[in-house]
Amino acid sequence: MMLSPSDRIHAPVVLLVNPAAGRGRAGRVAQAASEALRAADLAVDVHETRERGDEARIAAEASATGARALAVVGGDGAISHAVRGLLDGEAGGGARVPMAIFAAGTGNDFAKSLVVPVHHVARMARHIAAGNTHVVDVGFVDDVPFVNAAGFGFDVEVLEHMRTPGVLRGTAAYVSTALGALFGYRGFRANMANDSAIMSRKLMTVFANGRCFGGAFRIAPDARLDDGALDCVTIRDISPWARVPLFARAMRGTHLTSPHVSFHRDHHFHLRFDTPPMFETDGELQQAATCDVSVSVRAGALTVIA
């Protein structure tokens, strides 16, 4: 049963923990977060994820019961799944529950765009207790939400390599895998109404809500989480030897002035591919249902502790 707004001040903080995040570091962060929240006189209800889909289910239940906040201990993937659950819960008549983040992933790209102490457990607990909130946007590829970035092309290739058994995870592994794939990836064909009606070959297209991507790349250095728009960065298909210096520039956030890069800021995009594409949202691989794909943003769809 969902609590009334006046009763939610006494409701527990749901602490959602992905114990596998950060190569096990999440367990230590969760323990410290639980202690800090209780020290701030907050009731805490701890939930550990055990299988795919748990984050969304737990978040939806937090919305349905009117939790005081949902505090996610994990990385971008756990956050993204939790956001989907919060949105589904609210759409189903649940409360709009603010989300807090105790960063414990390997890349933590979304957290980098939040001006909040996601790495300082005690300070974040105090922010939750004070009820300091801010609304941010949520992007969608068709009906799949994302909070940080969605991509087509090269980043999908890298993530597919990284899910091979025995391949390490994390920012260093992403960069290493990306460097290896730079010389073999052949690009993809697509057109985008915002860019050109001509089907052309591209290396990658990223739709950024946040600034950072892949743990090490400042793919959209001027992106804002609360401007009601997405920053679209497309790198045209270029020779492997030209890709290396361009990706080095992307790590510094100076690539947008390259003639091989196009940039658009908008609230809606339409793409057409030769075949239904694979894409990624917040580092999670997805499969489009058709050759026509819509990318959009829902302004102010998520409340975060800030």
Secondary structure, 3 states (H helix, E strand, C coil): CCCCCCCHHHCCEEEEECCCHHHHHHHHHHHHHHHHHHHCCCCEEEEECCCCCHHHHHHHHHHHHCCCEEEEEECHHHHHHHHHHHHHHHHCCCCCCCEEEEECCCCCHHHHCCCCCCCCHHHHHHHHHHCCEEEEEEEEECCEEECCEEEEEHHHHHHHHHCCCCCCCCHHHHHHHHHHHCCCCCCEEEEECCCEEEEEEEEEEEEECCCCECCCECCCCCCCCCCCCEEEEEEECCCHHHHHHHHHHHHHCCHHHCCCEEEEEECEEEEEECCCCEEEECCEEEECCCCEEEEEEEEEEEEEEC
